[in-house]
Amino acid sequence: PDGARYRGGHSVGGGGPVVRRSASGPSAGPPQAGPRPLGGPADVLVGLGAPLTEVSFHFNVPDRTEYTCRLLRKATRSGARVVVTGPGQVLAGLDRALWTFDPLEFIPHVMLRPNQTAAPRLLDTPVWLLEDTSACMHHDVLLNLGHEAPAGFESFARLIEIVSTDDEDRLAARTRWKHYAGRGYTIVRHEVTQ
């Protein structure tokens, strides 16, 4: 993810025309709702003219922590603001990795435990590590490291799912994919190659 665009043709920071590759093939422009049952939350958003959350899955990631660190470095370089969510233990490991990931560069981030509030001086921090996304200060990009679809994901402009080569992780990702697709979200698939 360190290049100008990662495989699949979309950059974290956005900007410019984008060609996305998904299960239904390449498409250009903003995400569009495909065939889906009517009456869900997506209908409310479409009815108001608001764009749907863009959902993307990054599959076959050999090391989720390292890949996430590289993705967050790219995001902060492009000016994006990212909330990372997942289990507390996973977030604590990512927090440690962000401090040591690159000896010549620091990725500004803040980790909040449930029911903890951020000091006012931290509110502009571009990367937030949160178990509970209701505490986040912005809704640009949500990166999920958990096995469940994160609550409130639809309030973010983008959702990125990181999926390792582990069978349990892939099975959980399949369930999340069905959850998003069943609600009318266009899903972009990225195969990570080494």
Secondary structure, DSSP 8 states (H G I E B T S, - for coil): --SSSBTTTB-TT--S--EE-BTT--EESS----S--TTSHHHHHHHTT----EEEEEEEES-HHHHHHHHHHHHHHTT--EEEES-HHHHHHHHHHHHHS-TT----EEEE-TT----GGGTT-SEEEESSGGG-S--SEEEE-SSS--TTGGGSSEEEEEEES-HHHHHHHHHHHHHHHTTT--EEEEE---
